[in-house]
Amino acid sequence: METRKIVRGIILAVLLVCTVFLIYSIVTDPLGEHDIMLPLAVTAGFIALGQDKRKER
């Protein structure tokens, strides 16, 4: 159970770094062309983490 929390923390940290990168890229170039795959992957990751946490309870 402890390793599951560690892996969950690592995944959350990676998702947060990706989110910060997305916000930075949008703020620096709001009208520019942005790739849609990274935001979709980050959103899917947060949804998966939320569903996994509900499954634990």
N, C-alpha and C positions, 0 to 999 in steps of 0.2 A: 504494500500500500504506500510505503514511503517513496519508492522509486517512481510511482505514478504521480505523486505530487511534484517531484523534481522535474520530470518530463513535462508536466503541465505548466510549470513555471518557466521552463525554457521556451516552450512553444508560445506562451503568452508574451514573453520578452521579445521574441522575434516578430510577433504580430504587432506589438506596440512600436517597434523600430520601423517596420514597414508603414505603419499608419503615420508616423511622424514624417517619414520621407515623402509620402503622398501629400500631406498637408503642405510641406515645404515646396514641393514641385508645383502645386496649384497656386500657392501664394506668389511664388517668383514669376510664374508665367500663366496667369489666369485664363488668357484667351488662346493659349497654345494648344497643340495637339497632344493629348495624353493617351497612354496605353490603358486599355480597360481591363486587361487580364490581372494586373497586380491588385487593383481594388476588389475585383471579384474574388480573388484568392484570399485576401485578408478578410473579407466579409464571411466567406465560407468557413475560414478558420475560427473566427469568433463564434459563429453559429454552432460549429462542431464542439467547441469548448463548452458552450452553454448547455448543449444537449447532454454532453458527457457529465457535467456537474449535476444536472437533474437526475441522471441515471444512478449516480452514487447514492443519493438520498433515499 
